Amino acid sequence: MECRLRRIEGQVRGVLHMLEQGRTTDEVLVQLAAIRGAIHGLEQQLFGVEVDRLVERVVRDGRPAADGAIEDLKVAAGHLQRS
């Protein structure tokens, strides 16, 4: 995940540099779309990690943990929908 974040950080710096150079709007928009895609990929990866963590918790703690895990999963999914 850290690698993805560093790549996104580099892409954002690249856009800043493009703007400083006076690159065309089209070129900048293409790079911004790439950044959005990279962020989406990171969101999906983080969501997968959260699902794994919640499933492990339910398996380890049994039924009492299931309700809380389901609620946590709904909250995480809600954050993905807003992005």
Biopython code that builds the backbone (N, CA, C, O; Angstrom):
import numpy as np
from Bio.PDB.StructureBuilder import StructureBuilder

atoms = [
    (1, "MET", "N", (0.817, -1.185, 0.000)),
    (1, "MET", "CA", (0.000, 0.000, 0.000)),
    (1, "MET", "C", (0.865, 1.255, 0.000)),
    (1, "MET", "O", (0.556, 2.241, -0.668)),
    (2, "GLU", "N", (1.943, 1.198, 0.755)),
    (2, "GLU", "CA", (2.820, 2.364, 0.804)),
    (2, "GLU", "C", (3.361, 2.696, -0.579)),
    (2, "GLU", "O", (3.502, 3.865, -0.938)),
    (3, "CYS", "N", (3.660, 1.663, -1.346)),
    (3, "CYS", "CA", (4.159, 1.861, -2.707)),
    (3, "CYS", "C", (3.119, 2.583, -3.565)),
    (3, "CYS", "O", (3.451, 3.491, -4.326)),
    (4, "ARG", "N", (1.864, 2.171, -3.433)),
    (4, "ARG", "CA", (0.791, 2.838, -4.185)),
    (4, "ARG", "C", (0.678, 4.305, -3.793)),
    (4, "ARG", "O", (0.524, 5.177, -4.648)),
    (5, "LEU", "N", (0.756, 4.567, -2.499)),
    (5, "LEU", "CA", (0.657, 5.956, -2.032)),
    (5, "LEU", "C", (1.814, 6.800, -2.553)),
    (5, "LEU", "O", (1.621, 7.954, -2.937)),
    (6, "ARG", "N", (2.991, 6.240, -2.566)),
    (6, "ARG", "CA", (4.149, 6.982, -3.075)),
    (6, "ARG", "C", (4.003, 7.249, -4.579)),
    (6, "ARG", "O", (4.383, 8.312, -5.068)),
    (7, "ARG", "N", (3.457, 6.287, -5.292)),
    (7, "ARG", "CA", (3.233, 6.482, -6.722)),
    (7, "ARG", "C", (2.212, 7.600, -6.953)),
    (7, "ARG", "O", (2.398, 8.443, -7.831)),
    (8, "ILE", "N", (1.147, 7.603, -6.171)),
    (8, "ILE", "CA", (0.141, 8.661, -6.274)),
    (8, "ILE", "C", (0.772, 10.010, -5.933)),
    (8, "ILE", "O", (0.527, 11.009, -6.611)),
    (9, "GLU", "N", (1.572, 10.029, -4.894)),
    (9, "GLU", "CA", (2.259, 11.262, -4.496)),
    (9, "GLU", "C", (3.108, 11.789, -5.661)),
    (9, "GLU", "O", (3.107, 12.987, -5.943)),
    (10, "GLY", "N", (3.822, 10.897, -6.325)),
    (10, "GLY", "CA", (4.637, 11.288, -7.478)),
    (10, "GLY", "C", (3.786, 11.804, -8.632)),
    (10, "GLY", "O", (4.161, 12.755, -9.317)),
    (11, "GLN", "N", (2.637, 11.167, -8.837)),
    (11, "GLN", "CA", (1.743, 11.625, -9.902)),
    (11, "GLN", "C", (1.228, 13.032, -9.614)),
    (11, "GLN", "O", (1.141, 13.861, -10.519)),
    (12, "VAL", "N", (0.886, 13.302, -8.352)),
    (12, "VAL", "CA", (0.390, 14.628, -7.985)),
    (12, "VAL", "C", (1.498, 15.667, -8.190)),
    (12, "VAL", "O", (1.245, 16.751, -8.717)),
    (13, "ARG", "N", (2.709, 15.340, -7.778)),
    (13, "ARG", "CA", (3.835, 16.258, -8.007)),
    (13, "ARG", "C", (4.032, 16.488, -9.502)),
    (13, "ARG", "O", (4.344, 17.598, -9.933)),
    (14, "GLY", "N", (3.848, 15.427, -10.288)),
    (14, "GLY", "CA", (3.974, 15.557, -11.736)),
    (14, "GLY", "C", (2.939, 16.507, -12.320)),
    (14, "GLY", "O", (3.252, 17.282, -13.224)),
    (15, "VAL", "N", (1.720, 16.455, -11.818)),
    (15, "VAL", "CA", (0.674, 17.373, -12.291)),
    (15, "VAL", "C", (1.048, 18.811, -11.931)),
    (15, "VAL", "O", (0.887, 19.718, -12.747)),
    (16, "LEU", "N", (1.535, 19.014, -10.733)),
    (16, "LEU", "CA", (1.962, 20.348, -10.328)),
    (16, "LEU", "C", (3.044, 20.862, -11.273)),
    (16, "LEU", "O", (3.011, 22.015, -11.704)),
    (17, "HIS", "N", (3.987, 20.006, -11.584)),
    (17, "HIS", "CA", (5.065, 20.378, -12.507)),
    (17, "HIS", "C", (4.494, 20.687, -13.898)),
    (17, "HIS", "O", (4.925, 21.637, -14.553)),
    (18, "MET", "N", (3.538, 19.893, -14.335)),
    (18, "MET", "CA", (2.904, 20.135, -15.640)),
    (18, "MET", "C", (2.238, 21.505, -15.669)),
    (18, "MET", "O", (2.346, 22.233, -16.656)),
    (19, "LEU", "N", (1.554, 21.853, -14.590)),
    (19, "LEU", "CA", (0.892, 23.156, -14.524)),
    (19, "LEU", "C", (1.912, 24.287, -14.548)),
    (19, "LEU", "O", (1.705, 25.311, -15.200)),
    (20, "GLU", "N", (3.014, 24.091, -13.832)),
    (20, "GLU", "CA", (4.077, 25.099, -13.825)),
    (20, "GLU", "C", (4.688, 25.282, -15.213)),
    (20, "GLU", "O", (5.117, 26.379, -15.573)),
    (21, "GLN", "N", (4.723, 24.193, -15.991)),
    (21, "GLN", "CA", (5.281, 24.240, -17.348)),
    (21, "GLN", "C", (4.286, 24.784, -18.369)),
    (21, "GLN", "O", (4.651, 25.057, -19.513)),
    (22, "GLY", "N", (3.040, 24.940, -17.959)),
    (22, "GLY", "CA", (2.024, 25.429, -18.887)),
    (22, "GLY", "C", (1.521, 24.372, -19.855)),
    (22, "GLY", "O", (1.099, 24.697, -20.965)),
    (23, "ARG", "N", (1.564, 23.107, -19.443)),
    (23, "ARG", "CA", (1.076, 22.021, -20.308)),
    (23, "ARG", "C", (-0.408, 22.198, -20.569)),
    (23, "ARG", "O", (-1.096, 22.910, -19.837)),
    (24, "THR", "N", (-0.889, 21.560, -21.594)),
    (24, "THR", "CA", (-2.286, 21.741, -21.996)),
    (24, "THR", "C", (-3.239, 21.146, -20.963)),
    (24, "THR", "O", (-2.894, 20.231, -20.216)),
    (25, "THR", "N", (-4.442, 21.698, -20.950)),
    (25, "THR", "CA", (-5.475, 21.198, -20.042)),
    (25, "THR", "C", (-5.730, 19.725, -20.293)),
    (25, "THR", "O", (-5.905, 18.955, -19.348)),
    (26, "ASP", "N", (-5.753, 19.326, -21.543)),
    (26, "ASP", "CA", (-6.003, 17.928, -21.885)),
    (26, "ASP", "C", (-4.951, 17.012, -21.261)),
    (26, "ASP", "O", (-5.284, 15.967, -20.702)),
    (27, "GLU", "N", (-3.702, 17.402, -21.356)),
    (27, "GLU", "CA", (-2.627, 16.583, -20.773)),
    (27, "GLU", "C", (-2.781, 16.468, -19.253)),
    (27, "GLU", "O", (-2.599, 15.394, -18.678)),
    (28, "VAL", "N", (-3.118, 17.587, -18.618)),
    (28, "VAL", "CA", (-3.288, 17.585, -17.164)),
    (28, "VAL", "C", (-4.481, 16.726, -16.778)),
    (28, "VAL", "O", (-4.409, 15.964, -15.814)),
    (29, "LEU", "N", (-5.577, 16.839, -17.518)),
    (29, "LEU", "CA", (-6.775, 16.055, -17.204)),
    (29, "LEU", "C", (-6.520, 14.556, -17.342)),
    (29, "LEU", "O", (-7.050, 13.761, -16.566)),
    (30, "VAL", "N", (-5.719, 14.174, -18.317)),
    (30, "VAL", "CA", (-5.366, 12.754, -18.474)),
    (30, "VAL", "C", (-4.618, 12.270, -17.235)),
    (30, "VAL", "O", (-4.887, 11.176, -16.740)),
    (31, "GLN", "N", (-3.687, 13.070, -16.733)),
    (31, "GLN", "CA", (-2.939, 12.684, -15.547)),
    (31, "GLN", "C", (-3.826, 12.649, -14.305)),
    (31, "GLN", "O", (-3.673, 11.772, -13.455)),
    (32, "LEU", "N", (-4.751, 13.598, -14.200)),
    (32, "LEU", "CA", (-5.681, 13.593, -13.067)),
    (32, "LEU", "C", (-6.571, 12.349, -13.091)),
    (32, "LEU", "O", (-6.885, 11.787, -12.042)),
    (33, "ALA", "N", (-6.975, 11.923, -14.285)),
    (33, "ALA", "CA", (-7.766, 10.694, -14.405)),
    (33, "ALA", "C", (-6.933, 9.491, -13.950)),
    (33, "ALA", "O", (-7.458, 8.575, -13.317)),
    (34, "ALA", "N", (-5.651, 9.494, -14.270)),
    (34, "ALA", "CA", (-4.769, 8.408, -13.825)),
    (34, "ALA", "C", (-4.644, 8.412, -12.302)),
    (34, "ALA", "O", (-4.608, 7.353, -11.676)),
    (35, "ILE", "N", (-4.580, 9.591, -11.715)),
    (35, "ILE", "CA", (-4.503, 9.687, -10.254)),
    (35, "ILE", "C", (-5.781, 9.155, -9.627)),
    (35, "ILE", "O", (-5.732, 8.414, -8.646)),
    (36, "ARG", "N", (-6.931, 9.532, -10.194)),
    (36, "ARG", "CA", (-8.204, 9.012, -9.677)),
    (36, "ARG", "C", (-8.236, 7.492, -9.746)),
    (36, "ARG", "O", (-8.686, 6.833, -8.809)),
    (37, "GLY", "N", (-7.764, 6.942, -10.845)),
    (37, "GLY", "CA", (-7.717, 5.483, -10.982)),
    (37, "GLY", "C", (-6.814, 4.840, -9.950)),
    (37, "GLY", "O", (-7.144, 3.793, -9.392)),
    (38, "ALA", "N", (-5.670, 5.468, -9.693)),
    (38, "ALA", "CA", (-4.743, 4.937, -8.696)),
    (38, "ALA", "C", (-5.355, 4.995, -7.295)),
    (38, "ALA", "O", (-5.198, 4.066, -6.503)),
    (39, "ILE", "N", (-6.046, 6.079, -7.001)),
    (39, "ILE", "CA", (-6.709, 6.209, -5.700)),
    (39, "ILE", "C", (-7.809, 5.171, -5.567)),
    (39, "ILE", "O", (-7.976, 4.571, -4.505)),
    (40, "HIS", "N", (-8.553, 4.958, -6.628)),
    (40, "HIS", "CA", (-9.616, 3.940, -6.592)),
    (40, "HIS", "C", (-9.020, 2.558, -6.320)),
    (40, "HIS", "O", (-9.560, 1.788, -5.525)),
    (41, "GLY", "N", (-7.913, 2.253, -6.979)),
    (41, "GLY", "CA", (-7.252, 0.969, -6.734)),
    (41, "GLY", "C", (-6.805, 0.821, -5.291)),
    (41, "GLY", "O", (-6.919, -0.257, -4.708)),
    (42, "LEU", "N", (-6.299, 1.900, -4.716)),
    (42, "LEU", "CA", (-5.888, 1.878, -3.315)),
    (42, "LEU", "C", (-7.090, 1.682, -2.402)),
    (42, "LEU", "O", (-7.019, 0.929, -1.431)),
    (43, "GLU", "N", (-8.197, 2.357, -2.711)),
    (43, "GLU", "CA", (-9.424, 2.174, -1.925)),
    (43, "GLU", "C", (-9.872, 0.721, -1.945)),
    (43, "GLU", "O", (-10.245, 0.166, -0.912)),
    (44, "GLN", "N", (-9.837, 0.111, -3.111)),
    (44, "GLN", "CA", (-10.245, -1.285, -3.233)),
    (44, "GLN", "C", (-9.329, -2.198, -2.425)),
    (44, "GLN", "O", (-9.788, -3.136, -1.774)),
    (45, "GLN", "N", (-8.043, -1.915, -2.473)),
    (45, "GLN", "CA", (-7.092, -2.723, -1.708)),
    (45, "GLN", "C", (-7.342, -2.576, -0.207)),
    (45, "GLN", "O", (-7.357, -3.568, 0.522)),
    (46, "LEU", "N", (-7.535, -1.355, 0.247)),
    (46, "LEU", "CA", (-7.807, -1.126, 1.669)),
    (46, "LEU", "C", (-9.106, -1.789, 2.100)),
    (46, "LEU", "O", (-9.185, -2.356, 3.190)),
    (47, "PHE", "N", (-10.121, -1.720, 1.251)),
    (47, "PHE", "CA", (-11.396, -2.353, 1.561)),
    (47, "PHE", "C", (-11.213, -3.864, 1.697)),
    (47, "PHE", "O", (-11.783, -4.480, 2.597)),
    (48, "GLY", "N", (-10.424, -4.459, 0.811)),
    (48, "GLY", "CA", (-10.153, -5.891, 0.880)),
    (48, "GLY", "C", (-9.454, -6.275, 2.173)),
    (48, "GLY", "O", (-9.761, -7.305, 2.773)),
    (49, "VAL", "N", (-8.514, -5.443, 2.596)),
    (49, "VAL", "CA", (-7.820, -5.686, 3.871)),
    (49, "VAL", "C", (-8.821, -5.619, 5.023)),
    (49, "VAL", "O", (-8.770, -6.438, 5.941)),
    (50, "GLU", "N", (-9.727, -4.646, 4.974)),
    (50, "GLU", "CA", (-10.730, -4.508, 6.028)),
    (50, "GLU", "C", (-11.665, -5.717, 6.058)),
    (50, "GLU", "O", (-12.001, -6.212, 7.134)),
    (51, "VAL", "N", (-12.084, -6.188, 4.898)),
    (51, "VAL", "CA", (-12.945, -7.373, 4.844)),
    (51, "VAL", "C", (-12.224, -8.564, 5.461)),
    (51, "VAL", "O", (-12.804, -9.296, 6.263)),
    (52, "ASP", "N", (-10.979, -8.759, 5.093)),
    (52, "ASP", "CA", (-10.198, -9.860, 5.668)),
    (52, "ASP", "C", (-10.118, -9.754, 7.186)),
    (52, "ASP", "O", (-10.281, -10.747, 7.895)),
    (53, "ARG", "N", (-9.865, -8.541, 7.681)),
    (53, "ARG", "CA", (-9.751, -8.319, 9.121)),
    (53, "ARG", "C", (-11.067, -8.641, 9.830)),
    (53, "ARG", "O", (-11.071, -9.262, 10.893)),
    (54, "LEU", "N", (-12.169, -8.218, 9.239)),
    (54, "LEU", "CA", (-13.478, -8.454, 9.866)),
    (54, "LEU", "C", (-13.851, -9.938, 9.839)),
    (54, "LEU", "O", (-14.412, -10.449, 10.809)),
    (55, "VAL", "N", (-13.551, -10.625, 8.753)),
    (55, "VAL", "CA", (-13.836, -12.060, 8.664)),
    (55, "VAL", "C", (-13.011, -12.811, 9.707)),
    (55, "VAL", "O", (-13.519, -13.705, 10.384)),
    (56, "GLU", "N", (-11.755, -12.446, 9.828)),
    (56, "GLU", "CA", (-10.911, -13.083, 10.854)),
    (56, "GLU", "C", (-11.486, -12.858, 12.247)),
    (56, "GLU", "O", (-11.480, -13.766, 13.078)),
    (57, "ARG", "N", (-11.982, -11.649, 12.502)),
    (57, "ARG", "CA", (-12.566, -11.341, 13.813)),
    (57, "ARG", "C", (-13.796, -12.196, 14.081)),
    (57, "ARG", "O", (-13.973, -12.705, 15.188)),
    (58, "VAL", "N", (-14.646, -12.353, 13.071)),
    (58, "VAL", "CA", (-15.853, -13.163, 13.243)),
    (58, "VAL", "C", (-15.491, -14.623, 13.473)),
    (58, "VAL", "O", (-16.072, -15.281, 14.336)),
    (59, "VAL", "N", (-14.532, -15.129, 12.704)),
    (59, "VAL", "CA", (-14.117, -16.529, 12.867)),
    (59, "VAL", "C", (-13.513, -16.744, 14.250)),
    (59, "VAL", "O", (-13.780, -17.755, 14.900)),
    (60, "ARG", "N", (-12.709, -15.802, 14.692)),
    (60, "ARG", "CA", (-12.035, -15.920, 15.987)),
    (60, "ARG", "C", (-13.018, -15.773, 17.158)),
    (60, "ARG", "O", (-12.970, -16.544, 18.116)),
    (61, "ASP", "N", (-13.905, -14.781, 17.073)),
    (61, "ASP", "CA", (-14.759, -14.451, 18.215)),
    (61, "ASP", "C", (-16.171, -15.023, 18.123)),
    (61, "ASP", "O", (-16.941, -14.931, 19.079)),
    (62, "GLY", "N", (-16.511, -15.610, 16.984)),
    (62, "GLY", "CA", (-17.824, -16.231, 16.831)),
    (62, "GLY", "C", (-18.951, -15.236, 16.616)),
    (62, "GLY", "O", (-18.736, -14.084, 16.242)),
    (63, "ARG", "N", (-20.122, -15.706, 16.857)),
    (63, "ARG", "CA", (-21.342, -14.947, 16.573)),
    (63, "ARG", "C", (-21.393, -13.559, 17.207)),
    (63, "ARG", "O", (-21.841, -12.626, 16.542)),
    (64, "PRO", "N", (-20.961, -13.370, 18.452)),
    (64, "PRO", "CA", (-21.072, -12.025, 19.031)),
    (64, "PRO", "C", (-20.354, -10.953, 18.214)),
    (64, "PRO", "O", (-20.771, -9.795, 18.212)),
    (65, "ALA", "N", (-19.295, -11.323, 17.528)),
    (65, "ALA", "CA", (-18.538, -10.343, 16.750)),
    (65, "ALA", "C", (-19.175, -10.056, 15.400)),
    (65, "ALA", "O", (-18.859, -9.049, 14.767)),
    (66, "ALA", "N", (-20.071, -10.933, 14.951)),
    (66, "ALA", "CA", (-20.615, -10.804, 13.597)),
    (66, "ALA", "C", (-21.391, -9.515, 13.397)),
    (66, "ALA", "O", (-21.220, -8.840, 12.382)),
    (67, "ASP", "N", (-22.248, -9.164, 14.359)),
    (67, "ASP", "CA", (-23.050, -7.955, 14.189)),
    (67, "ASP", "C", (-22.167, -6.716, 14.085)),
    (67, "ASP", "O", (-22.390, -5.866, 13.224)),
    (68, "GLY", "N", (-21.182, -6.611, 14.942)),
    (68, "GLY", "CA", (-20.272, -5.469, 14.889)),
    (68, "GLY", "C", (-19.463, -5.454, 13.605)),
    (68, "GLY", "O", (-19.226, -4.393, 13.028)),
    (69, "ALA", "N", (-19.040, -6.625, 13.157)),
    (69, "ALA", "CA", (-18.257, -6.719, 11.925)),
    (69, "ALA", "C", (-19.092, -6.303, 10.728)),
    (69, "ALA", "O", (-18.602, -5.606, 9.839)),
    (70, "ILE", "N", (-20.329, -6.717, 10.697)),
    (70, "ILE", "CA", (-21.213, -6.347, 9.587)),
    (70, "ILE", "C", (-21.420, -4.834, 9.571)),
    (70, "ILE", "O", (-21.396, -4.213, 8.509)),
    (71, "GLU", "N", (-21.622, -4.250, 10.733)),
    (71, "GLU", "CA", (-21.800, -2.791, 10.811)),
    (71, "GLU", "C", (-20.529, -2.074, 10.358)),
    (71, "GLU", "O", (-20.604, -1.088, 9.625)),
    (72, "ASP", "N", (-19.370, -2.560, 10.787)),
    (72, "ASP", "CA", (-18.099, -1.966, 10.360)),
    (72, "ASP", "C", (-17.932, -2.058, 8.848)),
    (72, "ASP", "O", (-17.450, -1.122, 8.210)),
    (73, "LEU", "N", (-18.331, -3.188, 8.282)),
    (73, "LEU", "CA", (-18.238, -3.379, 6.841)),
    (73, "LEU", "C", (-19.160, -2.415, 6.096)),
    (73, "LEU", "O", (-18.779, -1.869, 5.061)),
    (74, "LYS", "N", (-20.356, -2.205, 6.611)),
    (74, "LYS", "CA", (-21.286, -1.248, 5.996)),
    (74, "LYS", "C", (-20.703, 0.161, 6.012)),
    (74, "LYS", "O", (-20.820, 0.895, 5.030)),
    (75, "VAL", "N", (-20.081, 0.535, 7.115)),
    (75, "VAL", "CA", (-19.463, 1.864, 7.218)),
    (75, "VAL", "C", (-18.352, 1.993, 6.185)),
    (75, "VAL", "O", (-18.278, 2.997, 5.476)),
    (76, "ALA", "N", (-17.489, 0.989, 6.094)),
    (76, "ALA", "CA", (-16.390, 1.033, 5.129)),
    (76, "ALA", "C", (-16.924, 1.101, 3.708)),
    (76, "ALA", "O", (-16.410, 1.870, 2.895)),
    (77, "ALA", "N", (-17.937, 0.316, 3.394)),
    (77, "ALA", "CA", (-18.519, 0.327, 2.050)),
    (77, "ALA", "C", (-19.149, 1.690, 1.757)),
    (77, "ALA", "O", (-19.083, 2.179, 0.629)),
    (78, "GLY", "N", (-19.754, 2.296, 2.768)),
    (78, "GLY", "CA", (-20.331, 3.629, 2.590)),
    (78, "GLY", "C", (-19.281, 4.664, 2.200)),
    (78, "GLY", "O", (-19.548, 5.555, 1.394)),
    (79, "HIS", "N", (-18.106, 4.544, 2.767)),
    (79, "HIS", "CA", (-17.027, 5.474, 2.404)),
    (79, "HIS", "C", (-16.611, 5.284, 0.948)),
    (79, "HIS", "O", (-16.296, 6.258, 0.263)),
    (80, "LEU", "N", (-16.607, 4.050, 0.473)),
    (80, "LEU", "CA", (-16.254, 3.794, -0.922)),
    (80, "LEU", "C", (-17.292, 4.399, -1.856)),
    (80, "LEU", "O", (-16.936, 4.945, -2.900)),
    (81, "GLN", "N", (-18.554, 4.312, -1.503)),
    (81, "GLN", "CA", (-19.618, 4.827, -2.357)),
    (81, "GLN", "C", (-19.537, 6.342, -2.505)),
    (81, "GLN", "O", (-19.921, 6.881, -3.543)),
    (82, "ARG", "N", (-19.044, 7.033, -1.484)),
    (82, "ARG", "CA", (-18.981, 8.489, -1.525)),
    (82, "ARG", "C", (-17.784, 8.985, -2.323)),
    (82, "ARG", "O", (-17.729, 10.161, -2.684)),
    (83, "SER", "N", (-16.830, 8.113, -2.601)),
    (83, "SER", "CA", (-15.631, 8.609, -3.287)),
    (83, "SER", "C", (-15.775, 8.550, -4.789)),
    (83, "SER", "O", (-14.855, 8.932, -5.513)),
]
sb = StructureBuilder()
sb.init_structure("model")
sb.init_model(0)
sb.init_chain("A")
sb.init_seg("    ")
for serial, (resi, resn, name, xyz) in enumerate(atoms, 1):
    if name == "N":
        sb.init_residue(resn, " ", resi, " ")
    sb.init_atom(name, np.array(xyz, "f"), 0.0, 1.0, " ", f" {name:<3s}", serial, name[0])
structure = sb.get_structure()
